[in-house]
Amino acid sequence: MRDIRLIGDPVLRTPAEPVTVFDRDLRRLIDEMFAAMYAVDGVGLAGPQIGVSRRLFVYDIAGRKGHVINPELTVDDPEPMVDEEGCLSVPDRATRTPLYAPTSRASGVSVTGVDRLGRPISLRARGPLARCFQHETDHLDGLLYVDRLPKDAARRVLLKAG
């Protein structure tokens, strides 16, 4: 089982590299990512969160499950959607559970990329799935949700994360 990398680990702040090899190892990695995500009751997980600096993420939220490799995200509906958001890589240092804060995201997005066999995929999302896609794509760009918070809110989260 792969460990979830925590805030402070440089891999979380480094833009991930595109996936170029589609083989058995990649398929195994995706399976391991799902296992790691489920082990901590997550709904999404990006490669850097398990120390793999590759552009891929897995998700299982709002009745939709899958993975996206080399995602490109497009905002379809920029109307702000503010809701509680947390991250497996930003846990409370005392309880080891994700810290949540109201976070603004776009209401609707599209994601294009490829699947584990290199076949093109295109997905549209609103609500929690749109939030998940934006959150995981941020991880691939070296960003964390706390980077999207107002400074005071980010400071409160980071103090609890230690």
VEXKE-673007 format. One line per 8 residues: number of its first residue (from 1); their letters; for each residue x negated, y negated, z negated of N, C-alpha, C, CB. Coordinates in nm, 2 decimals, always signed. Glycine has a CB too. Example, Ala and Ser with C-alpha at 12.3 -4.5 7.8 and 13.67 -1.06 7.14 Angstrom:
<sites>
1) as) -1.32:+0.57:-0.78:-1.23:+0.45:-0.78:-1.32:+0.33:-0.78:-1.13:+0.45:-0.90  -1.28:+0.22:-0.71:-1.37:+0.11:-0.71:-1.29:+0.00:-0.79:-1.41:+0.06:-0.57 .
</sites>
This chain:
<sites>
1) mrdirlig) -0.08:+0.12:+0.00:+0.00:+0.00:+0.00:-0.09:-0.12:+0.00:+0.10:+0.00:-0.12  -0.06:-0.21:+0.09:-0.14:-0.34:+0.10:-0.09:-0.44:-0.01:-0.13:-0.40:+0.24  -0.18:-0.51:-0.07:-0.15:-0.61:-0.17:-0.11:-0.74:-0.10:-0.26:-0.64:-0.26  -0.01:-0.81:-0.16:+0.03:-0.95:-0.11:-0.08:-1.05:-0.16:+0.17:-0.99:-0.17  -0.13:-1.12:-0.06:-0.23:-1.23:-0.09:-0.16:-1.34:-0.16:-0.31:-1.27:+0.03  -0.22:-1.41:-0.25:-0.16:-1.52:-0.33:-0.23:-1.65:-0.30:-0.18:-1.49:-0.48  -0.15:-1.75:-0.32:-0.20:-1.89:-0.30:-0.34:-1.91:-0.36:-0.10:-1.99:-0.36  -0.42:-1.97:-0.28:-0.56:-1.98:-0.32:-0.65:-1.89:-0.23:-0.59:-1.94:-0.46 .
9) dpvlrtpa) -0.59:-1.79:-0.17:-0.67:-1.70:-0.08:-0.68:-1.77:+0.05:-0.60:-1.56:-0.06  -0.81:-1.79:+0.10:-0.83:-1.87:+0.23:-0.75:-1.81:+0.35:-0.97:-1.87:+0.26  -0.72:-1.68:+0.35:-0.65:-1.63:+0.47:-0.51:-1.69:+0.49:-0.64:-1.47:+0.45  -0.45:-1.74:+0.38:-0.32:-1.80:+0.38:-0.33:-1.94:+0.44:-0.26:-1.81:+0.24  -0.44:-2.00:+0.45:-0.46:-2.14:+0.50:-0.53:-2.14:+0.63:-0.54:-2.22:+0.40  -0.55:-2.02:+0.69:-0.62:-2.01:+0.82:-0.52:-1.97:+0.93:-0.74:-1.91:+0.81  -0.52:-2.05:+1.04:-0.43:-2.01:+1.15:-0.47:-1.87:+1.20:-0.44:-2.11:+1.27  -0.37:-1.79:+1.22:-0.39:-1.65:+1.26:-0.42:-1.64:+1.41:-0.26:-1.56:+1.23 .
17) epvtvfdr) -0.49:-1.53:+1.44:-0.53:-1.51:+1.58:-0.42:-1.43:+1.65:-0.66:-1.43:+1.59  -0.41:-1.45:+1.78:-0.31:-1.37:+1.86:-0.34:-1.22:+1.86:-0.30:-1.42:+2.00  -0.24:-1.14:+1.86:-0.25:-1.00:+1.88:-0.28:-0.97:+2.02:-0.13:-0.92:+1.83  -0.38:-0.89:+2.05:-0.42:-0.86:+2.19:-0.42:-0.71:+2.22:-0.56:-0.92:+2.22  -0.42:-0.63:+2.12:-0.43:-0.48:+2.13:-0.30:-0.42:+2.08:-0.55:-0.42:+2.06  -0.23:-0.35:+2.16:-0.10:-0.29:+2.13:-0.12:-0.14:+2.12:+0.01:-0.33:+2.22  -0.16:-0.09:+2.01:-0.19:+0.06:+2.00:-0.13:+0.12:+1.87:-0.35:+0.07:+1.99  -0.17:+0.24:+1.84:-0.12:+0.31:+1.72:-0.15:+0.23:+1.59:-0.18:+0.45:+1.72 .
25) dlrrlide) -0.27:+0.17:+1.59:-0.31:+0.09:+1.47:-0.21:-0.02:+1.44:-0.45:+0.04:+1.48  -0.17:-0.09:+1.55:-0.07:-0.20:+1.54:+0.06:-0.15:+1.49:-0.06:-0.27:+1.67  +0.11:-0.04:+1.54:+0.23:+0.02:+1.50:+0.22:+0.06:+1.35:+0.27:+0.14:+1.58  +0.11:+0.11:+1.31:+0.09:+0.15:+1.17:+0.09:+0.03:+1.08:-0.04:+0.23:+1.15  +0.03:-0.08:+1.13:+0.02:-0.20:+1.05:+0.17:-0.26:+1.03:-0.06:-0.31:+1.12  +0.25:-0.26:+1.13:+0.39:-0.30:+1.12:+0.46:-0.22:+1.02:+0.46:-0.30:+1.26  +0.44:-0.09:+1.02:+0.51:+0.00:+0.92:+0.46:-0.04:+0.78:+0.48:+0.15:+0.95  +0.33:-0.06:+0.76:+0.27:-0.10:+0.63:+0.33:-0.23:+0.59:+0.12:-0.10:+0.64 .
33) mfaamyav) +0.35:-0.32:+0.68:+0.40:-0.45:+0.64:+0.54:-0.44:+0.59:+0.40:-0.55:+0.76  +0.63:-0.36:+0.66:+0.76:-0.34:+0.60:+0.75:-0.27:+0.47:+0.84:-0.24:+0.70  +0.67:-0.17:+0.45:+0.66:-0.11:+0.31:+0.61:-0.21:+0.21:+0.56:+0.01:+0.32  +0.52:-0.29:+0.24:+0.47:-0.39:+0.14:+0.58:-0.49:+0.11:+0.35:-0.47:+0.19  +0.66:-0.53:+0.21:+0.77:-0.63:+0.19:+0.88:-0.57:+0.10:+0.83:-0.67:+0.33  +0.92:-0.45:+0.13:+1.02:-0.38:+0.06:+0.98:-0.35:-0.09:+1.06:-0.25:+0.12  +0.85:-0.32:-0.11:+0.80:-0.29:-0.24:+0.81:-0.41:-0.34:+0.65:-0.25:-0.23  +0.82:-0.53:-0.28:+0.83:-0.65:-0.37:+0.97:-0.72:-0.34:+0.72:-0.74:-0.35 .
41) dgvglagp) +1.06:-0.65:-0.28:+1.19:-0.71:-0.26:+1.19:-0.83:-0.17:+1.26:-0.74:-0.39  +1.10:-0.84:-0.07:+1.09:-0.95:+0.02:+1.19:-0.94:+0.13:+0.95:-0.97:+0.07  +1.21:-1.05:+0.21:+1.29:-1.05:+0.33:+1.21:-1.08:+0.45:+1.41:-1.15:+0.31  +1.09:-1.12:+0.44:+1.00:-1.15:+0.55:+0.85:-1.14:+0.50:+1.03:-1.28:+0.61  +0.76:-1.10:+0.59:+0.62:-1.09:+0.56:+0.54:-1.12:+0.68:+0.59:-0.96:+0.49  +0.44:-1.20:+0.67:+0.35:-1.23:+0.79:+0.22:-1.17:+0.76:+0.33:-1.39:+0.80  +0.15:-1.14:+0.87:+0.02:-1.07:+0.87:-0.08:-1.13:+0.76:-0.05:-1.08:+1.00  -0.10:-1.27:+0.76:-0.19:-1.32:+0.66:-0.16:-1.29:+0.52:-0.20:-1.47:+0.68 .
49) qigvsrrl) -0.03:-1.27:+0.49:+0.01:-1.24:+0.35:-0.04:-1.10:+0.30:+0.16:-1.24:+0.34  -0.09:-1.02:+0.39:-0.15:-0.89:+0.35:-0.30:-0.89:+0.39:-0.08:-0.77:+0.41  -0.35:-1.01:+0.42:-0.49:-1.03:+0.46:-0.53:-1.00:+0.60:-0.57:-0.94:+0.37  -0.43:-0.99:+0.69:-0.45:-0.96:+0.83:-0.43:-1.09:+0.91:-0.36:-0.84:+0.88  -0.53:-1.15:+0.95:-0.51:-1.28:+1.02:-0.48:-1.26:+1.17:-0.64:-1.36:+1.01  -0.36:-1.20:+1.19:-0.30:-1.18:+1.32:-0.16:-1.24:+1.33:-0.30:-1.03:+1.36  -0.12:-1.28:+1.45:+0.01:-1.35:+1.46:+0.12:-1.25:+1.48:+0.01:-1.44:+1.59  +0.17:-1.20:+1.36:+0.29:-1.11:+1.36:+0.36:-1.12:+1.23:+0.25:-0.97:+1.39 .
57) fvydiagr) +0.49:-1.10:+1.23:+0.56:-1.09:+1.11:+0.68:-0.99:+1.12:+0.62:-1.23:+1.07  +0.72:-0.95:+1.00:+0.84:-0.86:+0.99:+0.95:-0.93:+0.91:+0.80:-0.72:+0.93  +1.07:-0.88:+0.93:+1.18:-0.94:+0.86:+1.29:-0.84:+0.84:+1.23:-1.07:+0.93  +1.37:-0.86:+0.74:+1.49:-0.78:+0.71:+1.58:-0.87:+0.62:+1.46:-0.64:+0.64  +1.67:-0.95:+0.69:+1.75:-1.05:+0.62:+1.88:-1.07:+0.70:+1.67:-1.18:+0.61  +1.99:-1.10:+0.62:+2.12:-1.13:+0.69:+2.16:-1.03:+0.79:+2.11:-1.27:+0.75  +2.13:-0.90:+0.76:+2.18:-0.79:+0.84:+2.10:-0.78:+0.97:+2.32:-0.82:+0.88  +1.98:-0.84:+0.98:+1.89:-0.83:+1.10:+1.76:-0.79:+1.05:+1.89:-0.97:+1.17 .
65) kghvinpe) +1.70:-0.69:+1.12:+1.57:-0.64:+1.08:+1.49:-0.63:+1.21:+1.58:-0.50:+1.02  +1.36:-0.66:+1.20:+1.27:-0.64:+1.31:+1.13:-0.70:+1.29:+1.33:-0.71:+1.43  +1.06:-0.72:+1.40:+0.93:-0.78:+1.39:+0.91:-0.86:+1.52:+0.82:-0.66:+1.38  +0.81:-0.96:+1.51:+0.78:-1.04:+1.62:+0.63:-1.05:+1.62:+0.85:-1.18:+1.61  +0.57:-1.03:+1.74:+0.43:-1.04:+1.76:+0.40:-1.16:+1.85:+0.36:-0.91:+1.82  +0.30:-1.24:+1.81:+0.27:-1.37:+1.89:+0.39:-1.46:+1.91:+0.21:-1.33:+2.02  +0.46:-1.49:+1.80:+0.58:-1.57:+1.81:+0.56:-1.71:+1.85:+0.66:-1.57:+1.68  +0.65:-1.76:+1.93:+0.66:-1.90:+1.96:+0.79:-1.95:+1.91:+0.64:-1.93:+2.12 .
73) ltvddpep) +0.80:-2.05:+1.83:+0.92:-2.09:+1.77:+0.96:-2.23:+1.83:+0.91:-2.11:+1.62  +1.09:-2.24:+1.86:+1.15:-2.36:+1.92:+1.27:-2.40:+1.83:+1.19:-2.34:+2.07  +1.28:-2.52:+1.80:+1.39:-2.57:+1.72:+1.51:-2.60:+1.82:+1.36:-2.70:+1.64  +1.62:-2.53:+1.80:+1.74:-2.55:+1.88:+1.83:-2.65:+1.82:+1.81:-2.42:+1.90  +1.84:-2.66:+1.69:+1.93:-2.75:+1.62:+1.85:-2.81:+1.50:+2.06:-2.68:+1.56  +1.80:-2.94:+1.52:+1.72:-3.00:+1.42:+1.79:-3.04:+1.29:+1.64:-3.11:+1.48  +1.92:-3.03:+1.29:+2.00:-3.07:+1.17:+1.94:-3.01:+1.05:+2.15:-3.04:+1.19  +1.90:-3.09:+0.95:+1.83:-3.03:+0.83:+1.93:-2.94:+0.75:+1.79:-3.14:+0.74 .
81) mvdeegcl) +1.87:-2.83:+0.71:+1.94:-2.73:+0.63:+1.85:-2.72:+0.50:+1.95:-2.59:+0.70  +1.90:-2.76:+0.39:+1.83:-2.76:+0.26:+1.88:-2.64:+0.18:+1.84:-2.89:+0.19  +1.79:-2.56:+0.13:+1.83:-2.45:+0.05:+1.71:-2.40:-0.03:+1.89:-2.33:+0.13  +1.74:-2.32:-0.13:+1.63:-2.27:-0.21:+1.54:-2.18:-0.13:+1.68:-2.19:-0.34  +1.41:-2.20:-0.14:+1.31:-2.11:-0.06:+1.20:-2.08:-0.16:+1.26:-2.19:+0.06  +1.15:-1.95:-0.14:+1.04:-1.91:-0.22:+0.95:-1.83:-0.13:+1.09:-1.82:-0.34  +0.84:-1.78:-0.19:+0.74:-1.71:-0.11:+0.67:-1.60:-0.20:+0.64:-1.81:-0.05  +0.65:-1.49:-0.14:+0.58:-1.38:-0.21:+0.44:-1.42:-0.25:+0.58:-1.25:-0.13 .
89) svpdratr) +0.38:-1.51:-0.17:+0.24:-1.55:-0.19:+0.23:-1.67:-0.29:+0.18:-1.59:-0.06  +0.35:-1.72:-0.34:+0.34:-1.83:-0.43:+0.43:-1.79:-0.55:+0.40:-1.96:-0.37  +0.38:-1.69:-0.63:+0.46:-1.64:-0.75:+0.43:-1.73:-0.88:+0.43:-1.50:-0.77  +0.52:-1.72:-0.97:+0.50:-1.77:-1.10:+0.39:-1.69:-1.17:+0.63:-1.77:-1.19  +0.29:-1.76:-1.22:+0.17:-1.68:-1.28:+0.21:-1.60:-1.39:+0.06:-1.78:-1.32  +0.32:-1.63:-1.46:+0.36:-1.56:-1.58:+0.44:-1.43:-1.55:+0.43:-1.64:-1.68  +0.54:-1.45:-1.45:+0.63:-1.35:-1.42:+0.60:-1.27:-1.29:+0.77:-1.40:-1.41  +0.52:-1.33:-1.21:+0.48:-1.27:-1.08:+0.60:-1.27:-0.99:+0.42:-1.13:-1.10 .
97) tplyapts) +0.70:-1.34:-1.01:+0.82:-1.35:-0.92:+0.80:-1.48:-0.84:+0.95:-1.35:-1.00  +0.85:-1.48:-0.72:+0.84:-1.60:-0.63:+0.90:-1.72:-0.70:+0.91:-1.58:-0.50  +0.84:-1.84:-0.68:+0.89:-1.97:-0.73:+0.97:-2.03:-0.62:+0.77:-2.06:-0.77  +1.09:-2.08:-0.65:+1.18:-2.14:-0.55:+1.19:-2.29:-0.57:+1.32:-2.07:-0.57  +1.22:-2.35:-0.46:+1.24:-2.50:-0.46:+1.33:-2.53:-0.34:+1.11:-2.58:-0.46  +1.41:-2.63:-0.35:+1.49:-2.68:-0.23:+1.40:-2.72:-0.12:+1.59:-2.79:-0.27  +1.41:-2.66:+0.00:+1.32:-2.68:+0.11:+1.41:-2.71:+0.23:+1.23:-2.56:+0.13  +1.37:-2.81:+0.31:+1.44:-2.85:+0.43:+1.38:-2.77:+0.55:+1.44:-3.00:+0.45 .
105) rasgvsvt) +1.47:-2.72:+0.63:+1.44:-2.65:+0.75:+1.54:-2.68:+0.86:+1.43:-2.49:+0.73  +1.50:-2.66:+0.98:+1.60:-2.68:+1.09:+1.71:-2.58:+1.08:+1.52:-2.67:+1.23  +1.83:-2.62:+1.12:+1.94:-2.53:+1.11:+1.94:-2.41:+1.22:+2.07:-2.61:+1.13  +1.88:-2.44:+1.33:+1.88:-2.33:+1.43:+1.75:-2.33:+1.51:+2.00:-2.36:+1.53  +1.70:-2.21:+1.53:+1.58:-2.19:+1.61:+1.59:-2.07:+1.70:+1.46:-2.17:+1.51  +1.49:-2.07:+1.80:+1.47:-1.96:+1.88:+1.33:-1.91:+1.87:+1.50:-1.99:+2.03  +1.31:-1.78:+1.88:+1.17:-1.73:+1.87:+1.15:-1.63:+1.99:+1.15:-1.65:+1.73  +1.04:-1.65:+2.06:+1.00:-1.56:+2.16:+0.87:-1.50:+2.13:+0.99:-1.63:+2.30 .
113) gvdrlgrp) +0.85:-1.38:+2.18:+0.72:-1.31:+2.15:+0.73:-1.18:+2.21:+0.70:-1.30:+2.00  +0.66:-1.08:+2.15:+0.67:-0.94:+2.21:+0.68:-0.85:+2.09:+0.54:-0.91:+2.28  +0.73:-0.72:+2.12:+0.74:-0.62:+2.02:+0.61:-0.54:+2.01:+0.86:-0.53:+2.05  +0.62:-0.43:+1.94:+0.50:-0.35:+1.91:+0.45:-0.28:+2.04:+0.53:-0.24:+1.81  +0.53:-0.27:+2.14:+0.48:-0.21:+2.27:+0.44:-0.32:+2.37:+0.59:-0.12:+2.32  +0.45:-0.45:+2.33:+0.41:-0.55:+2.42:+0.53:-0.60:+2.51:+0.30:-0.51:+2.51  +0.65:-0.55:+2.48:+0.77:-0.59:+2.56:+0.82:-0.73:+2.51:+0.88:-0.49:+2.55  +0.86:-0.82:+2.60:+0.91:-0.95:+2.56:+1.03:-0.94:+2.48:+0.93:-1.04:+2.69 .
121) islrargp) +1.04:-1.03:+2.38:+1.17:-1.04:+2.30:+1.20:-1.19:+2.28:+1.15:-0.97:+2.16  +1.33:-1.21:+2.27:+1.38:-1.35:+2.25:+1.49:-1.34:+2.15:+1.42:-1.42:+2.38  +1.48:-1.42:+2.04:+1.58:-1.42:+1.94:+1.63:-1.56:+1.90:+1.52:-1.35:+1.81  +1.76:-1.57:+1.87:+1.81:-1.70:+1.83:+1.86:-1.68:+1.69:+1.93:-1.75:+1.92  +1.85:-1.78:+1.60:+1.89:-1.77:+1.46:+1.94:-1.90:+1.41:+1.77:-1.71:+1.38  +2.03:-1.88:+1.31:+2.08:-1.99:+1.23:+2.08:-1.94:+1.09:+2.23:-2.03:+1.28  +2.10:-2.03:+0.99:+2.11:-2.00:+0.85:+1.99:-1.93:+0.80:+2.23:-1.91:+0.83  +2.01:-1.83:+0.71:+1.89:-1.77:+0.64:+1.79:-1.70:+0.74:+1.94:-1.66:+0.55 .
129) larcfqhe) +1.84:-1.65:+0.85:+1.74:-1.59:+0.95:+1.66:-1.70:+1.01:+1.82:-1.51:+1.06  +1.72:-1.81:+1.04:+1.64:-1.93:+1.10:+1.53:-1.97:+1.00:+1.73:-2.04:+1.14  +1.57:-1.98:+0.87:+1.48:-2.02:+0.76:+1.36:-1.92:+0.76:+1.55:-2.03:+0.62  +1.40:-1.79:+0.76:+1.29:-1.69:+0.76:+1.20:-1.70:+0.87:+1.36:-1.55:+0.76  +1.25:-1.72:+0.99:+1.16:-1.73:+1.11:+1.07:-1.85:+1.10:+1.24:-1.74:+1.24  +1.12:-1.96:+1.05:+1.04:-2.08:+1.03:+0.93:-2.06:+0.92:+1.12:-2.20:+0.99  +0.97:-2.00:+0.81:+0.88:-1.97:+0.70:+0.77:-1.88:+0.75:+0.96:-1.90:+0.58  +0.80:-1.77:+0.81:+0.70:-1.67:+0.86:+0.61:-1.73:+0.96:+0.76:-1.54:+0.91 .
137) tdhldgll) +0.66:-1.81:+1.06:+0.58:-1.87:+1.16:+0.48:-1.97:+1.09:+0.67:-1.95:+1.26  +0.53:-2.05:+0.99:+0.44:-2.13:+0.92:+0.32:-2.06:+0.86:+0.51:-2.20:+0.80  +0.34:-1.94:+0.81:+0.23:-1.86:+0.76:+0.13:-1.83:+0.87:+0.28:-1.72:+0.70  +0.17:-1.81:+0.99:+0.08:-1.78:+1.10:+0.00:-1.90:+1.14:+0.16:-1.73:+1.22  +0.05:-2.02:+1.10:-0.02:-2.15:+1.13:-0.10:-2.20:+1.01:+0.08:-2.25:+1.17  -0.11:-2.12:+0.90:-0.18:-2.16:+0.78:-0.11:-2.25:+0.69:-0.31:-2.22:+0.83  +0.02:-2.25:+0.70:+0.11:-2.33:+0.61:+0.19:-2.25:+0.51:+0.20:-2.42:+0.70  +0.21:-2.31:+0.40:+0.30:-2.25:+0.30:+0.42:-2.34:+0.28:+0.23:-2.23:+0.16 .
145) yvdrlpkd) +0.53:-2.29:+0.23:+0.65:-2.37:+0.21:+0.63:-2.49:+0.12:+0.77:-2.28:+0.16  +0.54:-2.48:+0.03:+0.51:-2.59:-0.06:+0.46:-2.71:+0.02:+0.41:-2.55:-0.17  +0.40:-2.69:+0.14:+0.35:-2.80:+0.22:+0.47:-2.88:+0.28:+0.27:-2.74:+0.34  +0.59:-2.82:+0.28:+0.70:-2.89:+0.33:+0.78:-2.96:+0.22:+0.79:-2.79:+0.40  +0.74:-2.95:+0.10:+0.81:-3.01:-0.02:+0.77:-3.15:-0.04:+0.80:-2.92:-0.14  +0.85:-3.23:-0.10:+0.81:-3.36:-0.15:+0.69:-3.34:-0.25:+0.92:-3.45:-0.21  +0.60:-3.44:-0.26:+0.48:-3.42:-0.35:+0.52:-3.38:-0.49:+0.40:-3.55:-0.35  +0.62:-3.44:-0.55:+0.65:-3.41:-0.69:+0.70:-3.26:-0.70:+0.76:-3.50:-0.74 .
153) aarrvllk) +0.78:-3.22:-0.61:+0.84:-3.08:-0.61:+0.72:-2.98:-0.59:+0.95:-3.06:-0.51  +0.63:-3.01:-0.49:+0.52:-2.93:-0.47:+0.43:-2.91:-0.59:+0.44:-2.98:-0.35  +0.41:-3.03:-0.66:+0.33:-3.03:-0.78:+0.39:-2.94:-0.89:+0.31:-3.17:-0.83  +0.52:-2.94:-0.90:+0.59:-2.86:-1.00:+0.57:-2.71:-0.97:+0.74:-2.89:-1.01  +0.59:-2.67:-0.85:+0.57:-2.53:-0.81:+0.43:-2.49:-0.83:+0.61:-2.52:-0.66  +0.33:-2.57:-0.78:+0.19:-2.53:-0.79:+0.14:-2.52:-0.94:+0.11:-2.63:-0.72  +0.20:-2.60:-1.03:+0.16:-2.59:-1.17:+0.21:-2.46:-1.22:+0.22:-2.71:-1.25  +0.32:-2.41:-1.18:+0.37:-2.28:-1.23:+0.30:-2.17:-1.17:+0.52:-2.27:-1.21 .
161) ag) +0.25:-2.19:-1.04:+0.18:-2.08:-0.97:+0.04:-2.07:-1.03:+0.17:-2.11:-0.83  -0.01:-2.18:-1.09:-0.14:-2.17:-1.15:-0.25:-2.16:-1.06:-0.15:-2.06:-1.25 .
</sites>
